[in-house]
Amino acid sequence: MPTLTAPTIDDIREARMTAGKHILRTPLRRYPILSELLDADVWVKHENFQLLGSFKVRGGINLVSQTSHTDRARGFVTASSGNHGQSIAYASRAFDAPCTIVLPEGANPVKAGSITAMGAKLIFHGDVVERSRERAEELAKDEGMRFVCPANEPALIAGVGTYSLEIHDDLDQIDVLVVPVGAGSGASGACIVTDAVSPSTRVIGVQSSSAPAAFHAWRSGRFEVYPMSTTAEGLATESAYPLPIGILREKLTEFLLVQDSEITAAIKHYVHATRSLVEHAGAASLAAAINIKASLKGKRVVLVASGGNITTDQLKAVLT
């Protein structure tokens, strides 16, 4: 694949001007219960309150807004575990472009239903998102559509980086920013922004130990396939993506793995402390913070709740 250039802080600031017309500025809130739990000054960036229940919509809008009328006429196709697919479907509708989304079989029905409600064509293919991506690439080649990679897209990273601009605009003297990592676009954006505007802030990435591909690629620089079994579909990748991993290897302070059981416990903490729903991927940041509680004592900590698209069945399983 061609060499991709990472977006800059200026690209992310420009994306805010574009995305701001189509999305919400989400709240950053301090929670006394979480602060007591972690013995720290704890704030939550509520991307679970974003349109479509996920930060991903920021990236989709920014990418599609920059494409030519020719590309829009061709239409867009992508693969996703759900939230990225929602973002491309939403952006395609906003810019009057055809759209096809390929999801793994058994994908989150909340996310699948949202995609079809926005008028996108939905295809289920494969047991994991990598198989879905292969099918999406085939469709792009056969039907002439513009394939949108879930992470190797500078415009996606610039778009989702806008939530980190909001964090640093709303709060200063942040010691630690904890961000979930799936494909890595959100964490990459957080690193670029934080490096530029608050370099003293430590950015910590978090992934499920049951889907550790990005963690191992960050640590070793090698891109290998790892078996994946996590219940957090937003973190469910068997392989990593070169563009975000390159950014994370340069700028990420620390990368942690958490157990799925710890993510489940974090969802309960969010319900209790914030009275809001956070999906499994979005709860990974709190799970990691609990694990490293001793190192956070007395610090100002921001946790990114990256999404809230949890199904009723998933919620029942968490709360039982």
Helices and strands as residue ranges (DSSP letters): H 9-19, E 28-30, H 32-38, E 41-46, G 47-49, G 51-53, H 57-65, H 69-74, E 76-79, H 83-94, E 99-103, H 109-117, E 121-124, H 129-143, E 146-148, H 154-160, H 162-170, E 176-180, H 185-197, E 202-208, H 213-220, G 233-235, H 242-251, E 254-258, H 260-274, H 280-291, H 293-296, E 300-305, H 312-319
